[in-house]
Amino acid sequence: MRYDKLTFAWRVIAKEDCMGRTQTKTIPMHFKTMVQSDVPQGRSGKHKLIVTTILKDLDRLGGDSAIKVPLAELAESKEKVRSALNRATRKAGRKVATASDAAFLYVWNVSE
């Protein structure tokens, strides 16, 4: 069996000795292996907590209100949080708007 990039199988080198018998030598893999069912599925990004919190608050928000998120409490920059929020809302098919000043990130629902 040859090394296969898709299955990461063991490489087996077969060669015949002087008596015509086939000898095989296995070469160990470079990385550890595990059962595929044990591989974690999904991605829990570093902005997931703040984005899900903002989206939950937006669900309960009235039509003429905005959420006021203090920038000092964000673990990342407002640009990164805004980008993560944009990705999440596009994926969910929601429309929100954002604005910011030196101290806060403002987020509100956009009516269709």
N, C-alpha and C positions, 0 to 999 in steps of 0.2 A: 504494500500500500504506500502511496506517495503522500507527501504533505499536502493537505488540502486547506486552503485559506478559509473556506466556508465552514468546515467542520472542525478545524483545528485538531485533526487526528494525529496520532503518533506516526512518525515516519518509520517505515520498516524497510531496511535495505536487505535485499535477497542476493546471495551470491552462491555459486556452486564451488564446492571444494574439489580436490583432485580426484575424488572417487565418484563424482557426479551427484553427491547429495547436496540439497539446498540448505544453506544455513541462513537464518535470519537474525538480524541485530536491530534492536529497537533503540531509537534515540529519543530521550525524554524531551517533552515540550518546554518551551521557555517560560510559560506562564501557568499559574494554577488553574484548575478547572472546577466547575461546579455544575450541578444539575440545572438545566434551563428553567425548570419550574420554580427554582429558588431565586431566580434573578428578579430584583425589584422592578416593577413596572410603573410607568408614570414618572412625572418629574415634579418635584416639589422645590421650586426655585426659592431664592433668598428673599424675594419680594412677596411671596405668597400670603404671608400673614397680614401685611398692611393692605394689600390689594383686596383680599377677601373681606377684611374689616370695612374698608371703604365701600365695597359693593353691597354688603349687608346694610350699611347705614343708608346708602342710596335707595335701597328697596323700601325703607321706611320713611323716606324723605318726602315732604310735601312738594307740590309743583312750583312754588315760588321761593324755595329755600336752597341753600348751598351748604355743603359740609366744609368746615374750617379745620384743616389738619395742620398742627404746629410743625414747622420744619425742624425745630430743635429736637423733636422726638423721633425723627426718621433716622433709621440706621444708615441709609444710603442718601444720595443727593436727590433733590426734587426732580431732576431730569430723569434719573433712572426709575424712580417711582412712577412718574408720569408716563414713561414709556411702557413699563410693566402694566399699568392701568389701561393704557391704550390697547395693548395686545389682548388683555383679558376682556375688555368690553367689545372689541371687534369679534373675538371668538364667540362671545355670548350674544352677539347681534344687538347690542345696546348702544345708545348714543348718549355720551356724556360730554360735558365741556369742562375745561380747567382754566384756572388763572392763578397767579401767585404774586406775592409781594415779598419783602425781605423776611417776613416772619411766618407766613402761612401759605399753604396750598389750598385753593378753593376748588371744590368739585361739585357739579350739579347735573341733574338729568336734563336732557334736551328733549322737548316735546316735538313730536313728528309733525 
